[in-house]
Amino acid sequence: MQAVLPGPSYAKRVDAMQAADEIAELRQLDPAWVRHMLGQAHYIPAIAKAITPPPLGTPKNWQLYRSRFIEPMRIKAGLRFWQAQQQTLERAEAETGVPAEIIVGIIGVETIYGQQMGTYRVLDALATLAFDFPAVHPRASERSAYFKAELAQYLSLCQANTIDPLAQKGSYAGAMGMPQFMPSSWLKYAKDFDGDGKIDLFFNPADVIGSVANYFKAFHWQPGLPTHYPVHFDPSKLDLDALMLPDILPTFSVTTFQDKGAVLTDQALQHSGKLALIELQNGAAAPSYVAGTDNFYAITRYNWSSYYAMAVIELGQAVKTAAGR
């Protein structure tokens, strides 16, 4: 188990106590309660280290990244989850259009179906990143503001649902439960999918499945649309810089994509929406490329990474195949 070594508490930090008063006013909470809770939060050095990006120029490696997620233990756990939750997965897909394998892929990549939901106190994680976000990060100020808002939402969520803010454990970024929802996502997208009158993303698979499906529906998942297509290049026409410029945002029509040197399969040629060129670096080896659709982009709204999105897609497909679907 991960050792969490706490640093100083925030009880005597002027900025933290000032933030406590602001949160109390903004969220209509008892100022003394908010101060008491924030005063028990601790700076966690390991969290600041974990959130710090690798040095510029550090090579990415899709094959290495993939091997962490598309592997026998996770696939077997996914198969058990699919078999146990088949009816709920089918209902979620029918109601939202989000395929069961995408839902299963998300939960598997995030927490191995609830096996690894995080060992940090959520309060410590959010406080650390709200008040001591590493200054070396290129967007440190913006990210600090984001985590302050998440901290406020977390305290409000706990108060509204009679949850002990000191008892909840999660990731180093403060994400919670099987789907690793941030507090704001819990508020916006979490669903009581089994109708028992409460939302439980820690131990209720039905609520987890319904909430993940609802998340993607909110981000405009298009039923029946593939997430990506194979792509290769015509060297005589290739303008790789232009194709890479919009990053993972689908921008190009099929015609424009082809005009810039992309060669698509027959299925992709029938695509009526926009496409993005997705590059997956492979360390010292040549990169891999696919043509991403709006549904690929929707997966990156869960985690802004094409590597993450592809791992979700491939894990979900591997579990679906194991389930004989």
Rosetta blueprint (number, residue, H / E / L):
1 M L
2 Q L
3 A L
4 V L
5 L L
6 P L
7 G L
8 P L
9 S E
10 Y L
11 A L
12 K L
13 R L
14 V H
15 D H
16 A H
17 M H
18 Q H
19 A H
20 A H
21 D H
22 E H
23 I H
24 A H
25 E H
26 L H
27 R H
28 Q L
29 L L
30 D L
31 P H
32 A H
33 W H
34 V H
35 R H
36 H H
37 M H
38 L H
39 G H
40 Q L
41 A L
42 H E
43 Y L
44 I L
45 P H
46 A H
47 I H
48 A H
49 K H
50 A H
51 I H
52 T L
53 P L
54 P L
55 P L
56 L L
57 G L
58 T L
59 P L
60 K L
61 N E
62 W H
63 Q H
64 L H
65 Y H
66 R H
67 S H
68 R L
69 F L
70 I L
71 E L
72 P H
73 M H
74 R H
75 I H
76 K H
77 A H
78 G H
79 L H
80 R H
81 F H
82 W H
83 Q H
84 A H
85 Q L
86 Q H
87 Q H
88 T H
89 L H
90 E H
91 R H
92 A H
93 E H
94 A H
95 E H
96 T H
97 G L
98 V L
99 P L
100 A H
101 E H
102 I H
103 I H
104 V H
105 G H
106 I H
107 I H
108 G H
109 V H
110 E H
111 T H
112 I L
113 Y L
114 G L
115 Q L
116 Q L
117 M L
118 G L
119 T L
120 Y E
121 R E
122 V H
123 L H
124 D H
125 A H
126 L H
127 A H
128 T H
129 L H
130 A H
131 F H
132 D L
133 F L
134 P L
135 A L
136 V L
137 H L
138 P L
139 R L
140 A H
141 S H
142 E H
143 R H
144 S H
145 A H
146 Y H
147 F H
148 K H
149 A H
150 E H
151 L H
152 A H
153 Q H
154 Y H
155 L H
156 S H
157 L H
158 C H
159 Q H
160 A H
161 N L
162 T L
163 I L
164 D L
165 P L
166 L L
167 A L
168 Q L
169 K E
170 G E
171 S L
172 Y L
173 A L
174 G L
175 A L
176 M E
177 G L
178 M L
179 P L
180 Q L
181 F E
182 M L
183 P H
184 S H
185 S H
186 W H
187 L H
188 K H
189 Y H
190 A L
191 K L
192 D L
193 F L
194 D L
195 G L
196 D L
197 G L
198 K L
199 I L
200 D L
201 L L
202 F L
203 F L
204 N L
205 P H
206 A H
207 D H
208 V H
209 I H
210 G H
211 S H
212 V H
213 A H
214 N H
215 Y H
216 F H
217 K H
218 A H
219 F L
220 H L
221 W L
222 Q L
223 P L
224 G L
225 L L
226 P L
227 T L
228 H E
229 Y E
230 P E
231 V E
232 H E
233 F E
234 D L
235 P L
236 S L
237 K L
238 L L
239 D L
240 L H
241 D H
242 A H
243 L H
244 M H
245 L L
246 P L
247 D L
248 I L
249 L L
250 P L
251 T L
252 F E
253 S L
254 V H
255 T H
256 T H
257 F H
258 Q H
259 D H
260 K L
261 G L
262 A E
263 V E
264 L E
265 T L
266 D H
267 Q H
268 A H
269 L H
270 Q L
271 H L
272 S L
273 G L
274 K L
275 L E
276 A E
277 L E
278 I E
279 E E
280 L E
281 Q E
282 N E
283 G L
284 A L
285 A E
286 A E
287 P E
288 S E
289 Y E
290 V E
291 A E
292 G E
293 T L
294 D H
295 N H
296 F H
297 Y H
298 A H
299 I H
300 T H
301 R L
302 Y L
303 N L
304 W L
305 S L
306 S H
307 Y H
308 Y H
309 A H
310 M H
311 A H
312 V H
313 I H
314 E H
315 L H
316 G H
317 Q H
318 A H
319 V H
320 K H
321 T H
322 A H
323 A L
324 G L
325 R L
